[in-house]
Amino acid sequence: MSQFAHKTDNWAAMGDFNVIRYPFEKISNTPPILSELFYFSSCLQASGLDDMNGSGCDFTWFNKQEIATRVYSKLDRVLVNDSWLHHFSQTTTHFLSPGTYDHSPALLTFHDNDSPKKHFKFLNCWTEYPDFKRIITDCWRTSQVGNSMFKLMSKLKKVKQRLKNLHASHFANISNRVKDKRAELSQCYQSLQASPTSDY
């Protein structure tokens, strides 16, 4: 894979890589093998590939066993290089529900490049989510290979991706939902003004 690390071609590699990249990408009674994570991360770094922003299922594989031996892992991913991100900046990935299968299908979508690109914004409402602190802690405890600045940027990038996934799963269209609730509140207030003694 490292042979095309510095090529200008648009590269995307997607599928089941049969290994996780970060410790928090696996839920199991047995800990992940750190050497496998190290070799996989080193391979991606040498190849100039990184995870594309995605939404949907965080864990893309499930062994469908009882609780004692149950395992959830992120084995499927879409990897792209910088050239791909430059030419297809509006591409998105969504991991669908596995249904009767043990893997989550990855849906790669090409959007109109003329559409405005959304910038990342931190929403205070995320902090009210019960698992918010755990998400941040898990990202910050990930093991990274490289100098201090690279480790910092990698962890910040992971935090950003996890928060975007959280937003897509639980806070999608939050602005429109707030507007709708304000409109409902305004309607109730108008009704109350018209009939002050009514029970609203």
N, C-alpha and C positions, 0 to 999 in steps of 0.2 A: 504494500500500500504506500510505503514511503516514496516510491518512485515518482509519484505525481504530486508531491508535497508543494512544489513551487511552480507547477504548471498554471497557465492562465485559462485552461479549459474549465468549463462549468461542470463540476463534479457533484453528484448526489449518490449516496449509497444507503439503501434502506432494506430492512428485513430483520430477521432474528439473528442476533450476534452471539446468543447463547452465553452471555456474560454481562454482569452489571458494571456500571462505571463508578458509582458512589455507594458507600455502605447503606445509606438510607433508601436505596432502590430495591431493598429486599426485606421482606417480613417473614421470619422463620425462627424456629427454635434453635437452629444452628447458625452461627455467625458466618458471614461471607469470607471467602478466601482472599485475603488482602493482596497476595501476589498476583492473582488473576486481575484484580482491579488495576494494579500498578502497570502490568504489561499492556492491558487494553488502553488505559489512558496514555501511556507512552506511545503506543502505536498511533493513536488518533493525533497526538501532538506532532509526531514525526510526519504524518500524512497531511497535515494542514486541514483536517476535518473536525467539525464540531457539530453538536446537536442543533437542529433547526428548532425554532420556537414552536411549541406544540400545545395542544389542549386535549381534554378528554381523560382517558384512563391513565393514572400515574403508574400503575403496575400493569404491564401488558401480558403477563403470563401467570397462570394460576394452575396448580397441580390438581385442583378439585378433590382434595383428600380431606379427611377428618381434621379437627382442630389441632390435635397433637402433632400431626405430620404435615399440616397445611403450609404452603409456601406461596408467597406473592413476590414477583420479581419484574423489573423492567428489563426485558431482554430484547425488545423490538425498539428500533429507533430509526430516525432519518438523519443522516449525516451529510453535511454539505461543506464546501470550501468557500473561501472569501469571494472568489470569482462568481460562484453561484449566487451568493447573497447580493453581489453588486448588480448582476443582470436580472435576477428574479427576486427582488427585494420584497415583493408582496406575496411570495409563496408561503403557505401555511400548512401545518400538519395537524390532523385530528385523529386520535386513537379511539376507535369505536368500541362499543361493548362487544365482548367476545361471543356472547350468545352461547351456543352449544360447543364452541371450540375452546381450546385452552389458551389461545393467543388472541390479542386484540388487533384487528385489522387497522393498518395505517392508511389514512386518506390524505393524499397529497393534492393540494388545490392550488392552481395558478390563477391569481387574481389580476385584474387590470392594473398594469403598472402606472397608469395615469391617475389612479385613485390616490387620494392623500394618505400618506403613511402616518399611522397613529404613534405618538410619542408616549413613552412610559411615564405614568404619573402615579405617585403613591397616594392611596386613598386611606384616610383615617379609619374608615369603617372596617378595614381589614383587621385592625388591631383588636376588634371586638370578637373576631372569630375564635372559637375555643382552642384551635390548634395553631394559632398564629405564632406563639412563642416557640412551640416545638418545631415548626417549619424553619424559623430563623436559626434555632439552635442546631438542627440537623445539618443545615447548609454550612454553618460556620465550623462545624466539627469535621467536615469532610477532609480527607487526606489529599493533598495536592503535591505534585512534583514540580519543582522549579524555584526560581528566586522569590523573594518576599513580595515584590510587586505583582508577579504573575499569580502567586497564591491568592493575594488580596483580590485581584480582578476576577479570578476564577470563582471565588466564593461570592462576590457581589453579583456576578452573572448568574450563578445558580440561584441566589435569593430572588433575583428579578424574574427568572423563569418560573420558580415555584409560586411566586405571588401572582404572576399572570395566569397560571393554571388555576390558582385559588379563585381569582376574579372570574374566570370563564365558567367555573363550576358552581359558584355560589353568589356572585355579584354581577352577573351579566346584565347589561342594560340598566344599571343601577340609577343612572341619571334620569332615564325615561320613567322608571318606576317611581322615583321620588316626585317627578312632575305629576304623574297620575294621582299619587296620594295627596299631593297639594291641591289638585283640582277637585278631588273628592271632598277634602276638608273644606275648600271654599264653597262647594255646593251645599254641604251640610250647614255651614254658617249662614248662607243665604236663606236656606229653608228655615233655620232657627229664627232669623230676623223676620221672616214673613209670618211665622207662627211661634212666638216666644214660649208659649205654654206647652208645645208639643214635646213628646218624649223622644229625643234623638240620642 
